[in-house]
């Protein structure tokens, strides 16, 4: 088995791809959970589970926000790691 050596830019791009996939699923999860909570808020309240679901929605939303911040930071890093165009002095 050969060991693949990647540049810093390749590692950043790989991580960005994974985080963007996580963002996609996180957003879908928040939307689905919100829909369910809105549909069954009354019943969940009667069963004393509404507050538990609300905590999950808040945590999932916080995760999504932090994930978005990290994606933006890594995109900036990827831009900084881009090699200069051919023929330019740096």
N, C-alpha and C positions, 0 to 999 in steps of 0.2 A: 504494500500500500504506500503510495507516494504522499508526501506532505506538500500541500499546496501553500505557497507563500503568497500572501496577498498584500497589497499596498494599504496604507492607512485609508486612502480614499475608497478602495474596494470594501474594506471593513465597514466604513461609515455608510456606504451605499447599501451594503447587505443589511446592516442594522436598520437603516431607514425603511427598507422594503418590509422588514418584519414588523416594525412599529406601525407603519401605515396599514398593514393588514390587521394588526391588533386594533387600531383606531376604527377601522371599518366595522369590526365585530363589536367593539365597545359601544359604538353609536347605535348599532342595531339593537343591542341588548338593552340599552337605556330606553330606546323608543318602545320596544316590546313590553318591558317592565312597566313603563309609564302607562301604556295602553291598558294593560291588565289591572293596574292599580286604580285607574280612573273608572274602569268598568265595575270593579268589585269593591270599591272603597267602603261603601255602606256595609256590605257583608263582612269584609275584613275587619271593620271597626267593631262590629258586633262580636266577632270571634277573637277580638283583641290581637289582631295581626297587622293592622294597618300601619302602626308605627314601626313595626319591624321591616315592612316592605319599604316604607319611606326612608329608613336608614340605609337600606341597600341601594335605593335609587340615588340617594345623596352621595354615597361612597362611589358608586359607579360613575356618577357625573364628575366627581373630583378626580377620579382616575383618568377619565377622558380629557379633562382640562390639563392635567400634568403631562399626559401623553402628547397632547397637541403642542405644549411648550417644548418638550424634548425633540419632537419632530422638527419644529422650527429651528431649534438650536443646531441640530445635526445637519439640516439643509444649509445653514449658514457655514458650518464647518466644512461641508462638502464643497461649497463654492470656494472657500479659502484654500482647500487642498488641491484644487484643479491646477494642473500644470499650466504655465503661461503659454499663450499661443506661440507657434513657431515664428522665429524671426524677431521676437521682442526681447529687448534687454531688460533684466529684472533686477 
